[in-house]
Amino acid sequence: MNQALENTLALFKLEQVDRDIFSWSGKSTGFQRIFGGQVMAQTLIAAYQTLEDNKRIAHSFHSYFLRPGDLNKKIVFDVDRIRDGKSFNTRRVRAIQNGEAIFNCSISFQKPEKGLSHQIKLDKVPGPDGLKSEWELRYQERKKISKKFLPMWLREREIEMRQVNPQDLLNPVKGDPERFVWMKPAGLLPKDLKIHQALLLYVSDMGLLGTATQPHGLNFMSRKFQSASLDHAMWFHSNINFNDWILYKIESPISGNARGFSRGSLYSKRGKLVASTAQEGLMRIWD
């Protein structure tokens, strides 16, 4: 396990302040503001800690990003036990800084049950073997990056990501709003389903908004372009083993009114759909 993954997993170790209140005061991830995937994963962990039945599994996550998070200040997670039923549990969680909510979400948990099952077939996609990682592609372009930003450009990655059709970050061109990315942690995760879910939720915030900008030849590095996640939803369809490769298929069917909409499907290496995502993000051009 590399240091970046160790640091990311350390984000999931929250301090319990009261029965349903938790806090985080360590080093947050992100650039200028807290990375949205961090707060999503932490709210999931906080909600899990309020369940009496440890066999209940998160299956549905719906959230809104309300304010930019401050990298240097503590985050408080306030969990509301909305409902504890025979089959389902519902939790509402607010992430708070300086007395104001920066993030709000609702999470539903369910006991394991048998039921009807089907899945749309995944079209054939090249596997991860032989594809270059995002870090390798960045390393090739390192001489084009200012020394000021080079440490950020080449920072150690907690997740190895390999795009089937890599995008040129320095010279983005217009393309189809679709992306296929293979992902795997840079180390072995513990055998704890909530950790696998939290890390998958963490990484699911990477690439959704970027796919919505592809038809416009823009990315997060483009001048006079502002982007930010507005909301995020995720559904866990089955147990997850994130110690193996997972394929993230992303498509953006529409954008407009300074917002881009994207949805994603996450498949195991054998082609099983294990989770789905959807997100709207801000896409604003400044004059």
C-alpha positions in Angstrom: 0.0 0.0 0.0 1.5 3.3 -1.0 1.4 6.4 1.2 -1.3 8.1 -0.8 -3.7 5.2 -0.2 -2.8 5.0 3.5 -3.6 8.7 3.8 -6.9 8.3 2.0 -8.0 5.3 4.2 -7.0 7.4 7.3 -9.8 9.8 6.2 -12.3 7.2 7.2 -11.2 7.1 10.8 -13.6 9.6 12.4 -13.7 10.7 16.0 -17.0 10.1 17.8 -18.0 13.2 19.7 -21.5 12.1 20.8 -23.9 9.3 19.9 -24.6 10.6 16.4 -21.9 13.2 16.0 -18.5 12.6 14.5 -15.6 14.8 13.5 -12.5 14.9 11.3 -9.6 17.2 12.0 -6.7 15.6 10.0 -5.2 16.5 6.7 -7.9 16.8 4.0 -7.5 16.0 0.3 -8.1 18.4 -2.5 -6.7 21.5 -4.2 -7.8 24.9 -2.9 -11.0 23.2 -1.5 -11.8 19.8 0.0 -12.3 17.1 -2.6 -15.9 16.2 -2.8 -15.2 12.4 -2.8 -13.6 12.8 0.7 -16.7 14.3 2.3 -19.0 11.8 0.6 -17.0 8.8 1.9 -16.8 10.3 5.4 -20.5 10.8 5.6 -21.1 7.2 4.6 -18.7 6.0 7.3 -20.4 8.2 9.9 -23.8 6.9 9.0 -22.6 3.3 9.2 -21.5 3.9 12.8 -25.1 4.7 13.8 -26.5 1.3 12.7 -27.4 -1.2 15.4 -27.4 -4.1 12.9 -24.0 -4.6 11.4 -25.4 -6.7 8.6 -27.2 -3.8 7.0 -25.6 -2.6 3.7 -25.7 0.9 2.1 -27.6 0.6 -1.2 -28.5 4.2 -2.0 -26.7 7.6 -1.5 -28.1 11.0 -2.6 -26.2 14.2 -1.8 -25.7 18.0 -2.4 -22.5 20.0 -2.3 -23.5 23.3 -0.6 -20.3 25.2 0.1 -16.6 24.8 -0.7 -14.9 23.0 2.2 -11.9 24.6 4.0 -8.9 22.3 3.8 -7.5 23.6 7.1 -10.6 23.4 9.3 -12.3 20.6 11.2 -15.4 18.9 9.7 -18.3 17.8 12.0 -20.7 15.1 10.8 -24.2 15.3 12.3 -26.2 12.1 11.7 -30.0 12.0 11.9 -31.5 8.6 12.4 -34.5 9.2 10.2 -35.8 5.6 10.3 -34.9 2.2 11.5 -37.3 -0.4 9.9 -37.5 -4.1 9.6 -35.7 -4.1 6.3 -34.4 -0.6 5.7 -32.6 2.1 7.7 -32.4 5.8 6.6 -29.9 8.3 7.7 -29.4 12.0 6.9 -26.0 13.4 7.4 -24.7 17.0 7.4 -21.0 17.9 7.1 -20.5 21.2 8.9 -17.6 23.7 9.1 -17.8 27.0 11.0 -21.4 26.3 11.9 -22.6 26.0 8.3 -23.4 22.9 6.3 -21.0 22.4 3.4 -22.6 19.0 2.4 -25.8 17.2 3.0 -26.8 13.7 2.1 -29.4 10.9 2.6 -28.3 7.3 2.8 -30.5 4.2 2.8 -29.3 0.8 4.1 -31.0 -2.6 3.6 -30.6 -6.0 5.1 -29.5 -8.7 2.6 -32.4 -10.2 0.8 -33.1 -12.6 -2.2 -35.0 -11.3 -5.1 -35.4 -11.0 -8.9 -32.2 -10.3 -10.7 -31.2 -9.0 -14.2 -28.5 -6.9 -15.8 -28.0 -5.1 -19.2 -25.0 -6.7 -20.9 -21.8 -4.7 -21.0 -20.3 -4.2 -24.5 -16.8 -5.5 -25.0 -14.2 -3.1 -23.7 -10.4 -3.5 -23.7 -9.0 -4.7 -20.4 -6.6 -2.8 -18.2 -3.5 -4.8 -19.2 -1.3 -2.8 -21.5 -3.0 0.5 -20.9 -0.9 3.4 -19.4 -1.9 4.8 -16.1 -2.9 8.4 -15.6 0.4 9.0 -13.6 2.5 7.5 -16.5 0.7 9.9 -19.0 1.3 12.9 -16.7 5.0 11.9 -16.3 5.4 11.9 -20.0 4.2 15.6 -20.1 6.2 16.7 -17.0 8.5 19.0 -19.0 5.5 21.1 -20.1 4.5 21.8 -16.5 5.6 24.8 -14.5 7.9 23.8 -11.6 5.4 25.5 -9.3 2.7 23.0 -10.2 4.9 19.9 -10.9 4.5 18.4 -7.4 0.7 18.5 -7.7 0.9 17.2 -11.3 3.1 14.2 -10.3 1.7 13.5 -6.8 1.4 9.9 -5.7 -2.0 8.4 -6.6 -4.1 6.4 -4.2 -6.0 4.9 -7.1 -4.4 3.6 -10.3 -6.5 4.8 -13.2 -6.2 3.6 -16.8 -8.3 5.3 -19.5 -9.2 3.2 -22.5 -9.0 6.4 -24.7 -6.8 8.8 -22.7 -7.6 12.5 -22.8 -4.9 15.1 -23.4 -5.1 17.3 -20.3 -2.8 20.0 -21.7 -4.5 20.2 -25.1 -8.1 19.1 -24.8 -10.0 18.6 -28.0 -13.7 18.2 -28.6 -14.8 14.6 -28.4 -17.7 12.3 -27.6 -19.1 12.6 -24.1 -18.1 9.1 -23.1 -15.2 7.6 -21.0 -14.0 4.2 -20.0 -11.6 4.0 -17.0 -10.2 1.0 -15.2 -9.5 1.7 -11.5 -7.8 -0.2 -8.7 -6.4 0.9 -5.3 -2.7 1.3 -5.0 -2.5 -1.4 -2.4 -4.6 -4.1 -0.6 -7.8 -3.0 1.2 -9.0 -4.6 4.4 -11.8 -7.1 4.3 -14.5 -4.6 5.3 -17.3 -3.9 2.9 -17.9 -0.3 4.2 -14.3 0.5 3.4 -14.7 -0.8 -0.1 -17.9 1.1 -0.6 -16.5 4.3 0.9 -13.4 4.2 -1.4 -15.5 3.5 -4.4 -17.7 6.4 -3.5 -14.6 8.6 -3.0 -13.2 7.8 -6.5 -16.6 8.0 -8.2 -16.4 11.8 -8.0 -13.4 11.6 -10.5 -14.3 11.8 -14.1 -18.1 12.5 -14.1 -17.8 16.3 -14.7 -14.8 15.8 -16.9 -16.8 13.7 -19.3 -19.4 16.4 -19.6 -16.7 18.9 -20.7 -15.3 16.7 -23.5 -17.8 17.8 -26.2 -16.7 21.4 -25.6 -12.9 20.8 -25.7 -12.5 21.9 -22.1 -11.2 20.5 -18.8 -10.4 21.7 -15.3 -7.2 23.3 -16.5 -8.9 25.5 -19.1 -8.6 29.2 -18.7 -11.8 31.2 -17.7 -13.6 27.9 -17.0 -15.2 27.2 -13.6 -16.4 23.8 -12.6 -17.6 22.2 -9.4 -19.8 19.2 -8.4 -23.3 20.3 -7.4 -24.8 16.9 -6.4 -24.0 13.3 -6.5 -25.9 10.0 -6.3 -24.7 6.5 -6.0 -26.4 3.1 -5.9 -24.6 0.0 -4.6 -26.2 -3.0 -6.4 -24.2 -5.8 -4.7 -21.1 -6.6 -2.6 -17.9 -5.0 -3.9 -14.4 -6.3 -4.1 -12.3 -3.2 -4.8 -9.1 -5.1 -4.5 -9.5 -6.0 -8.2 -10.0 -3.9 -11.2 -13.3 -2.0 -11.6 -14.4 -0.5 -14.9 -16.0 3.0 -14.7 -18.1 3.6 -17.8 -19.2 7.3 -17.9 -21.5 9.1 -20.3 -22.8 12.7 -20.4 -26.2 12.8 -22.3 -26.7 16.5 -21.9 -25.4 19.9 -20.7 -27.0 23.3 -20.5 -27.8 26.3 -18.3 -24.1 26.2 -17.0 -24.6 22.6 -15.8 -23.4 19.3 -17.1 -25.1 16.0 -16.3 -23.2 12.7 -16.3 -24.0 9.1 -15.2 -21.7 6.2 -14.6 -21.8 2.5 -14.3 -19.2 0.5 -12.4 -18.4 -3.0 -13.4 -16.3 -5.8 -11.9 -13.5 -7.2 -14.1 -15.9 -10.0 -15.0 -18.6 -7.6 -16.2 -20.9 -7.6 -13.2 -22.6 -4.2 -12.6 -21.8 -3.4 -8.9 -22.7 0.2 -8.7 -24.2 3.2 -10.6 -23.7 7.0 -10.2 -25.2 10.2 -11.5 -24.0 13.8 -11.0 -24.7 17.4 -12.1 -21.9 19.8 -12.1 -21.3 23.5 -12.7 -19.8 24.4 -16.1 -19.4 28.1 -16.2 -17.5 30.2 -18.8 -16.2 33.6 -17.7 -15.7 36.4 -20.2 
